[in-house]
Amino acid sequence: MNSDSTPENSAQRPQGAPDLEALAEKLQPGALTTDPSVIEAHSKDYSLYSPVGAAIALVRAKCVEDVQETMRFAHAHGIPVVPQGARTGISGGSNAVDGCIILSVAKMNKILEINPTDTCVTVEPGIINQDLKDALRPHGLYYPPDPGSVRISSIGGNIATNAGGLCCVKYGVTRDFVREIKVVLADGTLTRLGRKTVKGVAGLDLCGLFVGSEGTLGIIVEATLSLIPLPKAPVTAVATFPDETAAAMTVRQYMGEGRRPSLMELMDGMTLKMLNAFGDFGLEEDAGAMLIMQSDSDTQVDDVREFERVAKENGALDAVHSDDPRDSEDLVAARRSVQPAYEVYSRAHGGGQLLDDVCVPRSKLPEFFRLLDELRARTSVTVSMVAHAGDGNLHPAVFFDASDADSTAEAEKIFGEIMQLGLDLGGTITGEHGVGSLKKEWLPKELDEGSRRLHRSIKDAVDPLGIMNPEKMLDLI
Ligand SMILES: Cc1cc2nc3c(=O)[nH]c(=O)nc-3n(C[C@H](O)[C@H](O)[C@H](O)COP(=O)(O)OP(=O)(O)OC[C@H]3O[C@@H](n4cnc5c(N)ncnc54)[C@H](O)[C@@H]3O)c2cc1C
């Protein structure tokens, strides 16, 4: 919250050392720990440059009552609470803050009901996205949202960050699949938001409000998600280009012709080299850029042939397709390895990496790359690129020498300039990774005064003491 509200909220919190043993007695045995090494191991997510505070306790909730008891206790004592899923976030959203209780729901990971008639599933928040997909497959059902972290991130975290992923270009993001959630509010109240029905317009869309709220409004303890029939196996096309702009022109033209690929991913030449070094994927690393495209529709063969045509019209070096599932799997596996490959590269080149997450209207992609090239030409730090190109969602990675103050300062400047570029082109500072603490200074730059006022009012109404994930997304609104 802004400077008016945070100190006031802090001042309202009751002071004095809390009796954590009293809380432990109300929870399932072993749910609460104050062991410093265990707390430290749970204090940070995957983000490299977000502050990590010192928590006073970790609660690994085993049931909804554990969450409620923890929130009642925190509310009574004015203790900040940091909700956690699988800690794969890359914006510092689930990092501990000083004096907080870390409240993990990772152990609440059961599927409560699979309902083929109503094409929905009800789950606890800690279930891993891929585990849910695997459990649905025998029923011929599918839950589409597929962040790159599909095998390691939780559904609760996906909802709290409104996670995107590779297939969003056709199926949409997490928000499009959330029908109902159960939430524990800051004072421990359990409430149901949304509904299990396909339709429903009674009252305000409070369920939607919590999707993407990054743990700043309450704890998601149950979710009912829409499903679709298991899609056909995809046919995959791959095209290489002399540069990213040619690849971006291809995306713009292909999507403009009304095609609906189920995946459209871009990697620049530097990323291809990093991937080959990381996993010997045998990618064409002399290319300036590569597009991977998939179609799982009834017109999939036509879709990939049209993609090849459009790619060649825009100067592709090569464009081919395959309906061999192993080719698809290999290419998607390479794409999903980008983040680990970046980490290996970063460690070998000074240890610094800042990952942007801007999203621009896809019609603006060629202009984005033109301007990014200008920016690259005048900076000393390295900027590589992987993108959910079909969505206009770009992840430029800024690599730098973390031991060098000048290099670090330059990287931070470029990281910000890329966000400004996204805003200038009518886009957003974050398409899917969230604001967390990493981009909290940038959120007020994206939102106008009316929107900031609404954000402040909602936060104050839902969490008057300001204990829900403070110092994060809404800190500077
Ligand atoms: C290799 C890699 C690839 C990735 N690819 C993608 C991608 O393609 N698309 C994408 O969107 N993201 C991606 N991410 C980022 C990350 O995986 C997502 O943000 C994911 O949704 C976080 O889920 P989590 O369970 O790990 O949540 P956490 O990291 O634990 O938490 C994330 C945020 O949600 C809050 N939160 C978590 N659980 C709850 C809950 N039950 N109730 C309330 N608040 C909660 C936390 O407080 C925090 O603010 C990637 C990360 C990695 C490491």
The ligand as an ORCA input file, in Angstrom:
! r2SCAN-3c Opt
* xyz 0 1
  C      11.215    -23.031    -14.716
  C      10.048    -22.125    -14.467
  C       9.163    -21.860    -15.508
  C       8.057    -21.035    -15.296
  N       7.183    -20.820    -16.322
  C       6.074    -20.090    -16.109
  C       5.122    -19.892    -17.162
  O       5.297    -20.371    -18.287
  N       4.016    -19.169    -16.878
  C       3.785    -18.638    -15.639
  O       2.744    -18.029    -15.433
  N       4.683    -18.786    -14.632
  C       5.807    -19.499    -14.838
  N       6.708    -19.664    -13.814
  C       6.491    -18.977    -12.521
  C       5.758    -19.820    -11.433
  O       5.928    -21.201    -11.640
  C       4.269    -19.466    -11.390
  O       4.126    -18.136    -10.933
  C       3.424    -20.383    -10.513
  O       2.069    -20.096    -10.707
  C       3.746    -20.284     -9.029
  O       3.127    -21.380     -8.370
  P       3.687    -21.879     -6.958
  O       2.820    -22.977     -6.476
  O       5.123    -22.210     -7.050
  O       3.451    -20.585     -6.085
  P       4.447    -19.822     -5.097
  O       5.705    -19.460     -5.791
  O       4.567    -20.572     -3.822
  O       3.598    -18.488     -4.830
  C       3.383    -17.545     -5.843
  C       2.495    -16.421     -5.296
  O       1.209    -16.940     -4.999
  C       0.905    -16.820     -3.608
  N       0.242    -18.076     -3.241
  C       0.689    -19.338     -3.441
  N      -0.229    -20.224     -3.040
  C      -1.278    -19.520     -2.572
  C      -2.547    -19.870     -2.024
  N      -2.926    -21.141     -1.868
  N      -3.383    -18.869     -1.644
  C      -3.029    -17.571     -1.800
  N      -1.851    -17.186     -2.306
  C      -0.989    -18.145     -2.694
  C       2.228    -16.566     -2.911
  O       2.063    -15.766     -1.756
  C       3.000    -15.824     -3.992
  O       2.666    -14.461     -3.965
  C       7.842    -20.451    -14.011
  C       8.741    -20.717    -12.965
  C       9.827    -21.535    -13.191
  C      10.755    -21.811    -12.040
*
